[in-house]
Amino acid sequence: MNKNAFLIIIIGLLSSLTFFGQTNPEFTIVKQIKTSPVKEQALTGTCWAFATTSFIETEALRMGKKEYDLSEMFFVYHAYLQKAQDYVMFHGKANFGEGGQAHDVLNVIRDYGLVPESAYSGIAYDLPFHNHVEMVEDLTSIVENAAKKEKVLLPTWFLAFKSVLESFLGTPPVNFSVDGKELNPKSFNDAEIGFKPDDYVEFTSYTHHPFYKKIDLELPDNWSHDRYVNIPIEDLMKIIDNAIDKGYSIDWDGDVSEDNFEKGYKTGKAVLREKDITRIQKQGFQRYRQKTFENYTTTDDHLMHIVGTAKDKDGRLFYLTKNSWGNYNGFGGYLYMSKEYVKLKGLAILVHKDAIPKDIAKKCGL
């Protein structure tokens, strides 16, 4: 996911700011949720891990924990192992690649826990940043060759896959020390973070499925076929606004494929194209969302982390959004996405169940 990142990223030092660097003079902050520093996904397509790790770090702060730097690559490592097994078991009729969804991180936490960055950086080679270009080529070759086997498939393919994965990312720790305490990935979560995956819900909004039901959303990177609660777009936006108002951030999955987003990231402001605004005025948001999803003009490109709201000089609402492309855009790696942009180009969100308005939660059976 997030191929555009390769064109934008300039490798350098990570941000060390708890909030964000330089504010955009066009905006006045309305609500800002305390979060962890901006990180750099560098030459990887693992925005799903970076956005959701930022989301978890922010949830820890909300719950009164200290600021933690958690390992994104711990989630990437375990997701790759499961993704490879699925791909081969389905004889190559499944998705294998760098992309993923917010729930991939939650699934790893359920099964394995989580670890701090200090215990597992995910860089087992002599580079100051993540670079998965060669790793992806090697891993893809292994699973494709295994999936083509016409005779008995030996388990050696998985041993080879795991060996290559660990040669790039390293072997995740079984035990590690935090503040003098010996912990493992599950006990670290229990003792230090307290993140409970079952307290979080993913929402989407498309009319080819019934509303207020859990659905398998047709996203290639939803390789695990996890289910989203499908609701009207107006309800989804109410959840976002209610969450921020109550101090909860949002893990946002959306489209960044058009030139106006790349320009918007550099200028600190992402807005819709004029032709999209004209079509929305004629068709309405829900109908036009559906059309852009079905004709591939809204695609599953990138996950980011919404951590607040702001207004421009005309009083229009924007969402303060934390990206994972480093802090090189002049605004500490943040940008402001217009409400209309989020409403049209957002495919799905992840949010704490307590941030959902009660009437919407009731309709969804939550």
Buried (B, 14 or more C-beta within 10 A) or exposed (E): BBEBBEEBBEBEEBBEBEBBBEBBEBBEBBBBBBBBBBBBBBBBBBBBBBBBBBBBBBBBBBEEBEEBBBBBBBBBBBBBBBBBBBBBEEEBEBBBBBBBBBBBBBBBBEEBBBBBBEBBBBBBEEEEBBBBEEBBEBBBEBBEEBBEEEEEBEEEBBEBBBEBBEEBBBEBBEEBEBEEEEBBBBBBBBEBBEBBBEEBBBBBBBBEBEBBEBBEBEBEBBBBEBBBBBBBBEBBBBBBBBBBEBBBBBBBBBBBBBEBBBEBBBBBBBBBBEEBEEBBEEEEBBBBBBBBBEEEBBBBBBBBBBBBBBBBEEEEBBBBBBBBBBBBBEBBBBBBBBBBBBBBBBBBBBBBBEBBBEEBBEBBEE
